[in-house]
Amino acid sequence: MTLLDLTPRVVDTDRVSALPVVIIGAGPIGLAAAANLVERGIDFVVFEAGDEIASSVRSWGHTRLFSPWKHLVDPASRRLLEADGWESPDPERAPTGAELVEKYVAPLAEVEAIASRVRTGVEVLGVTREGMDRTRTRARAATPFAVRIRTEDGDIEDVAARAVIDASGTYRTPNSLSSSGLELLGMSEIADAVTAALPDVLGRDRVLFAGRHTTVVGAGHSAANTLLGLAELARQEPGTTVTWLIRNAQAVRVSSSADDELADRARLGSRVDQAVADGRIAVLDGFEIIRGRRVADGVELVGHRRGEVVAHRADVVVNATGFRPNLDMLREIRLELDDIVEAPKRLAPLIDPNVHSCGTVEPHGFRELTHPEQGFFIVGMKSYGRAPTFLLATGYEQVRSVTAWLAGDTASAAQVELVLPATGVCSTDVSDGGGCCS
């Protein structure tokens, strides 16, 4: 306890309860939280760093999702939309990211009860308690949050909130190319030759890859989508070649599986397997990157491979190594995160890729997402920390439970239900013959 904690602190509880809930991020999960708060009659404001809602989804809008529409629409959001005459797309069809925004997320953001509370071009710089850093304890739970924002005009201000729901995602904070997790040595030399995950290979970004040698680094589905796009581009554009660089001996998460109920995800693995077998994608496995450097005819990635230091040359490198949560803005918030995946501690065992890599997750809600900072929740992709298996349906149930708790409906908040499509994609060998996701 500090000396400041011994000083009496007067808290206006009426003021706190009258404050809005701040939602960080206007993607599908952030707007689902908004829709649930509308139904609960709780005021809120949504801050979106991009110039448009769902700006991260728009960045990879050319990519088709694995899940069909029946798994992509939040129930509370559906009720608001249908009240405005919205009609759901074909429930069995899987849309692209652009279609998800156009046919669902954008219309949801235009619902009057939500539209008036969304502010785009607003970056959240930090979250704390009013007048209290993370070391102060007395009356902490009863003190409003202070959310520091930078507006599109560059002004910086603090916004008071009764609670904060962080649905900001992880797309803007990719993992490093370096196997150590630290920024790649020499990254500044080769930065202009490195692209973010899920570039639009056959469309917007075609000129960057046509007729060149591209190395895709990463072992997940983002890498697989890009590899298939590049393989098709190689068929269309002479001189285009593709290398798939992975750290391990094989990319388990994109291996095809007959047990995967998401047909598009299963087909993705099969198509990559076939492209590798046909020689359209070269595989460089067991490569742990330690440095990047510029060479006369491109860039080199230097690393350890089977006990030796080796170099691999490319013209373009795609960083598809996954993502990590931005925790810098939460330095003054008391978090309880898992040491390994940086997810909420109670959720981490359900999603840790060291335990399993499938998308089948036990139902979870506010209890698993609770931190020592009462009234603060991380939801959506960011709640998974560095784990790669998040599905939108999971996030929708998260925010339903969290908003029920904020409304004081603890019975509803505790009764979580989640039905996800089963998958046989699993990287853990289980001696009893069962799967790690069963």
C-alpha positions in Angstrom: 0.0 0.0 0.0 1.3 3.5 -0.9 1.0 6.7 1.0 -1.6 7.9 -1.5 -3.7 4.8 -0.7 -3.9 6.1 2.9 -5.4 9.3 1.6 -9.3 9.3 1.7 -10.7 9.2 -1.8 -14.2 10.4 -2.6 -15.9 8.6 -5.5 -19.1 9.8 -7.1 -20.8 6.4 -7.7 -23.8 8.1 -9.5 -21.4 9.7 -12.0 -19.6 6.4 -12.6 -22.8 4.5 -13.4 -23.9 7.3 -15.8 -20.7 7.0 -17.8 -20.5 5.1 -21.1 -18.8 1.8 -21.7 -15.8 2.4 -24.0 -15.4 -0.2 -26.8 -12.0 -0.2 -28.5 -12.3 -1.3 -32.1 -15.2 -1.2 -34.6 -14.7 -4.6 -36.2 -17.2 -7.5 -36.0 -16.5 -8.2 -32.3 -16.5 -4.5 -31.2 -19.8 -3.9 -33.0 -21.3 -7.1 -31.6 -20.5 -5.7 -28.2 -22.2 -2.5 -29.1 -25.3 -4.4 -30.3 -25.5 -6.3 -27.0 -25.1 -3.1 -25.0 -28.0 -1.6 -27.1 -30.2 -4.4 -26.1 -29.2 -4.0 -22.5 -29.9 -0.3 -22.6 -26.3 0.6 -21.6 -24.7 3.7 -23.1 -21.4 3.2 -25.0 -18.9 4.8 -27.4 -16.8 2.9 -30.0 -13.3 4.1 -30.9 -11.9 2.9 -34.2 -8.3 3.7 -35.2 -9.0 3.3 -38.9 -10.7 5.8 -41.1 -13.5 3.4 -41.6 -15.2 0.7 -39.5 -13.6 -2.7 -39.7 -10.4 -1.2 -41.2 -8.4 -4.3 -40.4 -10.9 -6.7 -42.1 -10.8 -4.4 -45.2 -7.1 -4.8 -45.4 -7.5 -8.5 -46.1 -10.9 -8.2 -47.7 -9.9 -10.3 -50.7 -9.4 -13.4 -48.5 -12.3 -15.8 -48.1 -13.2 -16.8 -44.5 -13.4 -20.5 -43.5 -16.7 -20.1 -41.7 -20.0 -19.8 -43.6 -22.5 -17.0 -42.9 -24.3 -19.1 -40.3 -21.3 -18.8 -38.0 -20.5 -15.2 -38.8 -23.5 -13.2 -37.6 -23.8 -12.2 -33.9 -27.4 -13.0 -32.6 -27.9 -9.6 -31.0 -26.6 -7.9 -34.1 -29.0 -10.0 -36.2 -32.0 -8.9 -34.2 -31.1 -5.2 -34.6 -30.4 -5.6 -38.3 -33.6 -7.6 -39.0 -35.6 -4.9 -37.3 -34.3 -2.5 -40.0 -35.3 -5.0 -42.8 -31.9 -6.7 -43.2 -31.8 -10.1 -44.9 -29.1 -12.6 -44.1 -27.0 -13.9 -46.9 -26.9 -17.7 -47.8 -26.1 -19.3 -44.4 -24.0 -22.1 -46.0 -21.8 -19.8 -48.1 -18.4 -18.5 -46.8 -17.9 -14.9 -47.7 -14.7 -12.9 -48.3 -13.6 -10.3 -45.8 -14.9 -7.6 -48.1 -18.3 -9.3 -48.3 -18.4 -9.7 -44.6 -18.0 -5.9 -44.2 -20.3 -4.9 -47.1 -23.2 -7.3 -46.3 -23.0 -7.4 -42.5 -20.6 -5.2 -40.6 -21.2 -1.9 -42.5 -25.0 -2.3 -42.2 -24.7 -3.0 -38.5 -22.5 0.1 -38.0 -25.3 2.1 -39.8 -28.0 1.1 -37.3 -29.1 4.3 -35.7 -28.5 3.2 -32.1 -24.9 2.3 -33.0 -23.9 4.8 -35.7 -24.3 7.8 -33.4 -21.8 6.3 -31.0 -19.0 5.2 -33.4 -16.0 7.5 -33.8 -13.5 6.5 -36.5 -10.0 7.9 -36.9 -9.5 7.7 -33.1 -6.6 5.9 -31.8 -6.6 4.7 -28.2 -3.2 5.5 -26.7 -3.7 4.1 -23.1 -6.2 3.0 -20.5 -6.0 3.7 -16.8 -8.1 4.8 -13.8 -8.8 8.5 -13.3 -6.0 9.9 -11.2 -4.6 6.4 -10.5 -1.7 4.5 -11.9 -1.6 0.7 -11.6 0.0 0.9 -8.1 -3.0 2.7 -6.5 -5.5 0.4 -4.8 -7.9 2.4 -2.5 -11.4 2.8 -4.2 -9.9 1.5 -7.4 -12.9 -0.5 -8.6 -15.2 2.4 -8.0 -13.1 4.9 -9.9 -13.9 5.6 -13.5 -11.6 4.5 -16.2 -9.7 7.1 -18.2 -9.2 6.2 -21.9 -6.6 8.4 -23.6 -7.3 8.9 -27.3 -5.8 10.8 -30.2 -8.4 12.1 -32.6 -8.1 12.4 -36.4 -7.2 16.0 -35.9 -4.3 15.0 -33.7 -5.8 16.2 -30.4 -5.2 14.1 -27.3 -7.8 13.8 -24.6 -9.0 11.5 -21.8 -12.4 10.0 -22.0 -14.1 8.8 -18.8 -15.8 5.3 -18.8 -17.6 3.0 -16.4 -16.0 0.0 -18.2 -13.8 -0.8 -21.1 -14.1 -3.6 -23.7 -10.9 -4.0 -25.7 -11.8 -5.5 -29.1 -8.9 -3.9 -31.0 -7.7 -7.2 -32.4 -4.1 -8.0 -33.3 -3.8 -7.4 -37.1 -1.7 -4.2 -36.6 0.8 -6.0 -34.4 2.4 -8.9 -36.3 4.9 -11.3 -34.8 8.5 -10.8 -35.8 10.2 -12.7 -38.7 12.9 -13.6 -36.2 12.5 -16.9 -34.5 13.6 -15.3 -31.2 10.5 -13.1 -31.1 12.6 -9.9 -31.0 12.7 -7.5 -34.0 14.7 -9.1 -36.8 18.3 -8.1 -36.9 18.7 -6.0 -40.1 15.0 -5.4 -40.5 15.6 -1.7 -41.3 17.7 -2.8 -44.3 15.1 -5.0 -45.8 11.8 -3.4 -44.6 10.8 -2.2 -48.1 10.9 -5.8 -49.3 8.8 -7.2 -46.5 5.0 -7.1 -46.7 2.3 -7.8 -44.0 0.3 -11.0 -44.0 -2.4 -11.6 -46.5 -1.4 -9.3 -49.4 -3.7 -9.1 -52.3 -1.5 -11.1 -54.6 -3.8 -11.4 -57.6 -5.3 -7.9 -57.3 -4.1 -4.7 -55.6 -0.6 -6.0 -54.8 0.0 -8.0 -58.0 2.8 -5.8 -59.4 4.9 -6.4 -56.3 5.0 -10.2 -56.8 4.7 -10.8 -60.6 7.8 -12.2 -62.1 9.7 -12.3 -58.8 10.7 -14.8 -56.2 8.6 -14.5 -53.0 9.3 -16.3 -49.7 6.3 -16.7 -47.4 7.3 -17.1 -43.8 4.8 -18.7 -41.5 3.0 -22.0 -40.8 -0.6 -21.0 -40.5 -3.7 -20.4 -42.6 -2.6 -16.8 -43.5 0.5 -18.2 -45.1 -1.5 -20.9 -46.9 -3.8 -18.4 -48.5 -0.9 -16.3 -49.7 0.9 -19.3 -51.0 -2.1 -20.4 -53.1 -2.4 -16.9 -54.5 1.3 -16.9 -55.5 1.0 -20.3 -57.0 -1.8 -19.1 -59.2 0.2 -15.9 -60.1 3.1 -18.1 -61.1 0.8 -19.9 -63.5 -0.2 -16.5 -65.0 3.1 -14.6 -64.9 6.3 -16.2 -66.1 9.3 -15.9 -63.8 7.1 -15.9 -60.6 8.4 -18.4 -58.0 7.3 -19.3 -54.5 9.1 -20.6 -51.4 7.4 -21.5 -48.2 9.7 -21.0 -45.2 8.7 -22.6 -41.9 10.5 -23.0 -38.6 9.3 -26.6 -37.8 9.5 -29.8 -39.8 5.9 -29.4 -41.0 3.0 -26.9 -41.0 0.5 -28.9 -38.9 -2.2 -26.2 -38.8 -2.7 -26.2 -42.6 -2.5 -29.9 -43.1 -5.7 -31.2 -44.7 -8.1 -33.2 -42.5 -11.1 -35.2 -43.4 -12.5 -34.5 -39.9 -12.7 -30.7 -40.3 -16.3 -29.5 -40.4 -15.3 -26.2 -42.0 -15.0 -27.4 -45.6 -13.2 -24.4 -46.9 -10.5 -24.8 -44.2 -10.1 -28.5 -45.1 -9.8 -27.7 -48.8 -7.2 -25.0 -48.1 -4.9 -27.6 -46.6 -5.5 -30.0 -49.4 -4.8 -27.4 -52.1 -1.5 -26.4 -50.4 -0.5 -30.0 -50.1 -1.2 -30.6 -53.8 0.7 -27.4 -54.8 3.7 -28.6 -52.9 3.5 -32.1 -54.3 3.3 -30.6 -57.9 6.4 -28.5 -57.3 4.6 -25.2 -57.6 5.6 -24.3 -54.0 9.1 -25.0 -52.7 9.3 -25.8 -49.0 12.2 -24.7 -46.8 11.6 -26.3 -43.4 13.4 -26.3 -40.1 14.7 -22.7 -40.8 15.0 -20.5 -37.8 15.6 -16.9 -39.0 18.1 -14.8 -37.1 19.0 -11.9 -39.5 17.9 -10.2 -42.7 20.3 -8.3 -45.0 20.2 -6.5 -48.3 22.1 -8.1 -51.2 22.6 -6.8 -54.8 19.7 -8.8 -56.3 17.3 -8.9 -53.4 17.3 -9.8 -49.7 18.8 -12.7 -47.7 17.3 -14.3 -44.7 20.1 -15.9 -42.6 19.3 -18.6 -40.0 20.0 -21.9 -38.4 18.9 -25.0 -40.3 19.8 -28.5 -39.1 22.8 -27.3 -37.1 24.2 -25.0 -39.7 24.0 -21.3 -40.5 22.5 -20.9 -44.0 21.2 -18.1 -46.1 18.1 -17.9 -48.3 17.6 -15.3 -51.0 14.3 -13.8 -52.2 13.0 -10.7 -53.9 10.0 -10.2 -51.6 9.2 -11.6 -48.1 5.7 -12.0 -46.7 5.5 -12.0 -42.9 2.8 -14.5 -42.2 4.2 -15.5 -38.8 1.0 -14.6 -36.9 0.1 -11.8 -34.5 0.5 -10.7 -31.0 -1.6 -8.3 -28.7 -0.7 -4.7 -28.3 -0.2 -4.5 -24.5 1.7 -1.2 -24.4 -1.6 0.8 -24.1 -2.6 -1.3 -21.1 0.5 -0.7 -19.0 -1.5 1.0 -16.2 -4.2 -1.7 -16.2 -3.9 -4.6 -13.8 -4.0 -7.6 -16.1 -3.7 -11.3 -15.4 -2.2 -12.9 -18.5 -0.8 -16.3 -19.3 3.0 -16.3 -19.4 3.1 -18.2 -22.7 0.4 -17.0 -25.0 -0.5 -13.6 -23.4 -4.2 -14.5 -23.2 -6.3 -14.1 -20.1 -5.0 -16.7 -17.6 -8.2 -18.7 -17.3 -8.7 -18.8 -21.1 -5.1 -19.7 -22.0 -5.3 -23.4 -21.3 -8.2 -23.8 -23.7 -6.3 -22.3 -26.6 -2.5 -22.7 -26.0 -1.0 -24.0 -29.3 1.5 -26.0 -27.3 -1.4 -28.1 -26.1 -3.5 -28.1 -29.3 -3.9 -26.2 -32.5 -7.6 -26.8 -33.4 -10.4 -24.4 -33.4 -12.7 -26.3 -31.0 -12.8 -24.3 -27.8 -14.8 -24.9 -24.7 -17.6 -22.3 -24.0 -16.2 -19.4 -22.1 -17.4 -15.9 -21.1 -16.8 -13.2 -18.5 -15.3 -15.5 -15.9 -12.4 -16.6 -18.2 -11.9 -13.1 -19.4 -11.9 -11.4 -16.0 -8.8 -9.5 -14.9 -7.9 -8.0 -11.5 -9.0 -4.7 -13.0 -12.7 -5.0 -12.5 -14.8 -3.8 -15.4 -12.0 -4.2 -18.0 -12.2 -7.0 -20.6 -10.1 -8.1 -23.6 -12.3 -9.8 -26.1 -12.1 -11.2 -29.7 -8.9 -12.0 -31.4 -6.9 -10.0 -28.9 -8.2 -12.2 -26.1 -6.4 -15.2 -27.7 -3.1 -13.4 -27.3 -0.6 -15.2 -29.6 -2.8 -18.2 -30.2 -4.0 -18.6 -33.8 -7.3 -20.4 -33.7 -9.9 -17.7 -33.1 -13.3 -17.8 -34.8 -15.8 -15.0 -34.8 -18.5 -17.1 -33.1 -16.3 -17.4 -30.1 -16.0 -13.6 -29.8 -19.7 -13.1 -30.1 -20.4 -15.4 -27.1 -17.6 -13.6 -25.2 -19.2 -10.2 -25.6 -22.7 -11.5 -24.9 -21.5 -12.8 -21.6 -19.4 -9.7 -20.8 -22.3 -7.3 -21.5 -24.7 -9.4 -19.4 -22.2 -9.1 -16.5 -22.0 -5.3 -17.0 -25.8 -5.2 -16.9 -25.8 -7.0 -13.6 -27.4 -10.1 -15.1 -24.9 -12.6 -13.6 -27.1 -15.6 -14.3 -27.1 -15.0 -18.1 -23.4 -14.0 -18.0 -22.5 -17.3 -16.4 -24.6 -19.5 -18.7 -22.3 -19.6 -21.7 -23.0 -21.7 -24.7 -20.8 -22.1 -27.8 -21.2 -24.5 -30.7 -18.2 -24.4 -33.0 -17.6 -26.6 -36.0 -15.3 -29.5 -35.1 -11.9 -29.9 -36.7 -9.4 -32.7 -36.9 -6.5 -30.2 -37.2 -4.6 -31.0 -34.1 -0.9 -31.0 -33.3 -0.8 -33.0 -30.1 -0.5 -36.7 -30.0 -2.8 -38.2 -27.4 -2.0 -41.7 -26.3 -5.6 -42.7 -25.5 -6.5 -42.3 -29.2 -8.7 -39.2 -28.6 -8.0 -35.8 -30.1 -6.8 -32.8 -28.1 -10.0 -31.1 -29.2 -12.4 -33.7 -28.2 
